[in-house]
Amino acid sequence: MYDVIVVGARCAGAAVALLLARAGRKVLLLDRARFPSDTLSTLYIHQPGLARLERWGLLGEVLATGAPLLTQLSLNFPGARLTGPAPALGAITGGCAPRRYALDHLLVRAAVRAGAEFRPRTTVVDLRWEDGKVTGVRHGTPRGATTPEHAHLVIGADGRNSTVARLAHAPVVRQDPRSTRVYYSYWSGIPDRGVQIYTGHGVGAGCLPTQDGLTLVSVQVSRTTPVHDDRQRTYREMARRSSTELDRQLTEGKQEDRLYCCSDLPNFFRRPYGPGWALVGDAAHNKDPTPGRGITDAFIQAEMLTERLDFPLDDTQQADAALAKYAQQLSEEFTPAYESTLITARLDPSGYIHHLIDNQHDPVFAEHFFRSFSGIN
C-alpha cells in the first residue's frame, strides 16, 4: 500500500514525488523510460522555476551539470529589439536551459533520496477501481509481467497524451486549435549571448545555450505557413526568415545533432482530478511551447498540488475538497498565461509591433516586457 503513485517521472512527476516524499508520504514513482534519457523539450526554466529549485535545494546541482545561468535577454521583432539583463527574482538573476537527460535524472535521484521508490521501464496498463474510486494501477514490467499496486491517490504526470487521464476519463474542459510546428537541433559555434528570441511573421526562433558548449536552436512555424516535405530545408529556410542574424550564426556554426520535429502541440485544460486521481503538468494543462513555459509551469503545479495534500489521504471527503481547490487554483493562475500564449503562438506581431518600435529604447518598458516574458509578476 502506497500513499501516492505518481505516473511519469519527468519534471512534474519527479517534483511531485520529491515533495510528497519529503512530507513523509510513501510514494511510488513510475516511468516507461530508462533514466537518464532525453525527451522533446524547449529546455528553458524561467526565474520562478529556478526559484523553486533553489527552495528545494537543487539549484546548485542543476548548475553543476554545466548549463549556464542565462542573464541576458534579446527579444527581436521586425523593426524592434529589446536587449538587456534578465530581471531578477530574489537571488535568481536569470534563466537556465539544462538538457533533459540531466535535469530529469537529477530530480528523480532527489526524489529517491527523499524516500520515494522509483521503477523505470514500467508502463501503466490500467487503473484499479473500487466503488467508483481509483485505488491504484496495474503496470507492466520489463520482463512482460503485470503488477498491481494500491494507493490512496494516483497522480498522472505523464504528459499531454496522459494514460492516466485517458483511463480516468478526464474530460477536456477547454481546447483551442494547434498553432505551430517546432523544429530544433543542437549547435556548436553559436555565440553565447544569453537568451535570443526572434518573432517574425509566421515564423519564430530561439537560441538557448545549454551544456557542453552547445546551443539549442528552435524554429517555430505557424501552421498556416507552407512548409517543405524536406524538414531540414524547412528548418534552415524558416530560421533565415525569422532573422538574417540567426541565419548568419547558423552558417558559421555547426549542427551537432539530428533535427527534431514536433507538430502535436495541443492547447487545452483537462479536469485535473476525480475520485482517487489527479493530474499535474502537461497532463492537466498544455499550451504551445513558443514561450517556453512548460518546465516552470510543471514545478509551480507540483507545489500547488502537493501543498493541498496535507491531510490523511484515505479521507475521501477531504481529498475531494482539496483536489477541487487545486483545480480552481490551476485554472485561475494559468488561464491568463494560456490566453497570452494563444496570441503569441500566432507568430503575428502586426497588432503590437508599432508599440514595440515606439518604446524599444525605454528602459522602463523593456523591464516590464522582460518581467512578463520571465513570468515574474
Beta strands, then each sheet from edge to edge (+ up, - down):
strand 1: 2-7
strand 2: 27-30
strand 3: 69-70
strand 4: 72-77
strand 5: 80-85
strand 6: 95-96
strand 7: 117-119
strand 8: 124-130
strand 9: 133-140
strand 10: 146-156
strand 11: 172-176
strand 12: 180-188
strand 13: 195-199
strand 14: 203-209
strand 15: 215-222
strand 16: 254-255
strand 17: 260-262
strand 18: 267-270
strand 19: 273-274
strand 20: 277-279
strand 21: 285-286
sheet 1: 7+ 2+ 1+ 10+ 9- 8+
sheet 2: 7+ 2+ 1+ 10+ 20+ 19-
sheet 3: 3+ 6-
sheet 4: 5+ 4- 13- 14+ 15- 12+ 16-
sheet 5: 5+ 4- 13- 14+ 15- 12+ 17-
sheet 6: 11+ 18- 21+
end
